[in-house]
Amino acid sequence: MLSHTIERGVLVITVLEDPGVGGRAALLTQISDLVQGVRPSSVVIVLDEPAATEAAVSVVLRVHRLCSHLDVVTFVATHSAPARRLLDANADTHGIRMIIHARAHIAIETATALATAA
């Protein structure tokens, strides 16, 4: 369902498929465990085209709240304009702002530049 790498202190998680309503909890647990285990300076979540669904977006929004609580900057990249709009409209605004991009390489470059500058 997902893959991950660590690039210069940035955890890059790619969600490869739609978790569906029944798979949201498992996906949330997987991503939360990675974030808490790695404790990166930033997280980039890439939603591949099949994964850019409401179920995956709801998981990303919950992960963003966790990351904000841990003082970890969250970047999200997806080609899907509807998914980007959903993320933007529902993002938690009380913590660290979620940064949304259309292109994964830009999100990763920005996150690694932020991690390097810190």
Residue pairs with C-beta under 8 A, 6 or more apart in sequence:
1 15
1 16
1 17
1 19
1 23
1 26
1 27
1 30
2 13
2 14
2 15
2 16
2 27
2 30
2 31
3 13
3 14
3 16
4 11
4 12
4 13
4 14
4 34
5 11
5 12
6 12
6 38
6 40
7 108
7 112
8 112
8 115
8 116
9 40
9 41
9 42
9 112
9 115
9 116
10 40
10 41
10 42
10 43
10 44
10 108
10 111
10 112
10 115
11 34
11 35
11 38
11 40
11 42
11 43
11 44
12 43
12 44
12 46
12 108
12 111
13 31
13 34
13 43
13 44
13 45
13 46
14 45
14 46
14 48
14 104
15 27
15 45
15 46
15 47
15 48
15 51
15 56
15 59
16 48
16 50
16 51
17 48
17 50
17 51
18 50
18 51
18 53
18 55
18 56
19 26
19 27
19 51
19 53
19 55
19 56
19 59
20 53
20 55
21 55
23 55
24 55
24 58
24 59
27 56
27 59
28 59
28 62
28 63
31 45
31 59
31 63
32 63
32 66
35 43
35 63
35 66
35 67
35 70
35 72
36 66
36 70
39 70
39 72
40 72
40 115
41 72
41 73
41 114
41 115
41 118
42 72
42 73
42 74
42 75
42 111
42 112
42 114
42 115
43 63
43 67
43 72
43 73
43 74
43 75
43 111
44 75
44 76
44 77
44 104
44 107
44 108
44 111
45 60
45 63
45 74
45 75
45 76
45 77
46 76
46 77
46 78
46 104
46 107
47 56
47 57
47 60
47 76
47 77
47 78
47 80
47 83
49 79
49 80
52 78
52 79
52 80
52 82
52 83
53 83
54 86
56 83
57 83
57 86
57 87
57 90
60 76
60 87
61 87
61 90
61 91
61 92
63 74
64 74
64 76
64 91
64 92
64 98
65 92
65 95
67 73
67 74
67 96
68 74
68 92
68 94
68 95
68 96
69 95
71 96
72 96
73 96
73 99
73 111
73 114
74 96
74 98
74 99
75 98
75 99
75 100
75 101
75 107
75 108
75 110
75 111
76 84
76 87
76 98
76 99
76 100
76 101
76 107
77 100
77 101
77 102
77 103
77 104
77 106
77 107
77 108
78 84
78 87
78 100
78 102
79 102
79 103
81 102
84 100
84 102
87 98
87 100
88 100
91 97
91 98
91 100
92 98
99 107
99 110
101 107
101 110
